[in-house]
C-alpha cells in the first residue's frame, strides 16, 4: 500500500485537509490504478518555530530580499 506524507506549515482548516486528502487519494488511484482504501496519507502540521527557509525560522518573519 502506498503512503503519502505531507509536511506543511500549520494553519489549514479541517475542511482544507479533507479536500487535500481526497484529491491526493483520487490522483493516486487514477494514476496508479489502486483502490482508494489502499492509499494512506499522513498530514504533519509544522509550527513556524520548526520551519526554516534560507537559515531563518519562519516564526521570525519572511526573508527580506
N, C-alpha and C positions, 0 to 999 in steps of 0.2 A: 504494500500500500504506500502511496506517496504521502510525504509530509511536507507541507509548505509552512515556513516560518517567516513571519513578518515582524521586523523590528521597526517601530515608528515612534515619533515623539508623542507624548501623551496629549490628550485634548480632544480626541474624536469622540463623538457620541455613540451610544449603543446602536442607534439606527444606522450610523455610518459604518460601524463594524459589521452589522448584519448584512448590509449591502455589499461590503467588500468581500466577506467570506462567500456570499452567494455567487458573486461574479468570478472570483478566483476558482471556485468549485466548477462552475459552468465552463470556464475556459479550459480547465484541466480535463474535464470529462470529454469535451468536444475535441480537444487536440490529441489526447492520449487514449481515447476510447476505453474508459474505465467507468465503473459505477460510482455515482456520487457518494455513496456511503463508504467508499474506499479511499476518499480524499480527506486527509486530516490536516487541519490548519491550526497553528498556534499564533496568536497575536500577542506581542510583547510591547507594552507601553513603557517607554523610557522617559524618565524625567529629564528636563533640560539641564539639571545638575550632573547628569550622567551621559550627556551627548555633547560631543565636541566636533568642531569643524575648524580646520586650519590652526590647531593648537589653542583654541579658545572655547571655553564652555558656553553653550548656548544660553545658559541662565545669566551670563554676563552681557547679553545683548548681541545684536547682529555684528558681524565683522564689517568694519568700515573700509571702503575701497581707497 
